[in-house]
């Protein structure tokens, strides 16, 4: 199976809350579409510094993460950030990769949105068993 990319909408979730309370207008909510690598080997959403700056996501904490090569690095975590794909959405924090490194969509947001990697078509799809809304197991 090759690399799978998806067009994902990222939104500053704090802005969504401000717009709901009519503190800012809907047009002021910071959002952008990003072509992301769907990475079933990564746990979290990982964005780069450029995305973080454009969405003006606030710092939450510092966390360490183990890279594919085994090295452990410390990263800023920012958020909250809303992720949208087709008729699915979730809210999470994101680890910030340096510079313009490739953003990654990890398994935690994938599971929460109930989306799947279709290996034959090499694309991200909405779970065909639950096409109209996300469904999760609670056991």
N, C-alpha and C positions, 0 to 999 in steps of 0.2 A: 504494500500500500504506500502511495506517495504522500506528499504533504497536502493537507486540507486547509483551505482558507475560507473565511466567511466574512461577509460585509456586516458589521456590527455597529449599532448606534450606541454611543456612550453619552450619558447625560449627568450633569452635576446634580445629584439627588437633593442637596441642600437647596439649590435653586428651585427645584420642583416644590418643595415645602414652602418656600417664600412666595412662589406664585400662587399656591393654593390659599395662602393667607392674604393675598392681594397686596403684598409688600413690594413685589416686582411684577412687571408684566410678563405674560407668557413668552413674548418675543425676546425677553432678557435672559431666559433660561439658557445656559451654556450647554451646547450639544454638538456632537460631530459624528460622522460616519468614518469607521476605520476598518481597513482590511486586516483581519487578525488571523494568525496561525492558530488553528484549533489543535491544542496540544494535550492529548490524553495522558501524557507523562508529567504534566504540571498540575498542581493542586489549585492554585489561585489564578485570578486575573492579574496579568502583568502588563502595565502600560509603560511608556517611556516618558522622559522628562518633557518632551515637546507636547505630548498629549496632556500631561499633568498641568503644564503652564496654560495651555489653551482653555482647559476646563476649569482652571483655578480651583483645584481640589485641595482642601486643607489637609495638613499633616495630622496623622493619627498616632503613629508610633514607629519605632524602628524594630525590624525583625530580621532574623537570620534565616537564610534559605540555602539548601544544598543544590548546587548546579549539577547538570548531567555528567560533568567530568569529576564530580566528587568534592570539589572545592566548596567551602562554606563562605558566603558573603553576607554582609549586612545591607539591608535595603530600607528606604523609607516606605511606610504604608500610608496611603491617602484615601480619603473617601468621605462620605459614602458616594458611590457611583451607581447609576442605574444602567443596566445592560439590556438592550432590546435586540431580538432577532425574530423576524416574522411576527407571529402572534404571541410571542413569549417575552417575558421580562423578569428580571431579578435585580436585587440591590445587594452590593457587597463592597468591600474595600479592595484596593489594588496595590500591589507592590510596584515600585517605580524603578525601572531599569534606566541605566545611564544613557544620556544623549538621545539618539534616534533609533535605539535597538528595536528589533521587531517585537511588537506586542503579542502576548499569548493569551488565549482563552483556555483556562484550565478546567479540570473536571468538576470542581465545586459549583461554579456557575452553570456548567453544562447540565449537571444533574438537577439543579434547582429549576432550570428552564424546561427540563424533560425533552432535551434534544439529543440526537444521535449522530455519530459519524457513519455515513453510508460508504462502506469500503469500495464497493464496485463503482459507484458514481464519483467517489472521492469528493464528497461535499457534506456539509452540515445540513441535517434535515430535522423537522419537527417529528417527534415520535409518532409513527403512523397508528399506533394502538390508542393514542390520545390526541387526535388531530386538532381539537378545538380548545383545549386547555391543558395546562401542565398537571400531571398527576404524580404523586410520590408514594412510596411505601413508608409506613410508620412503624413497621416491626423490624 
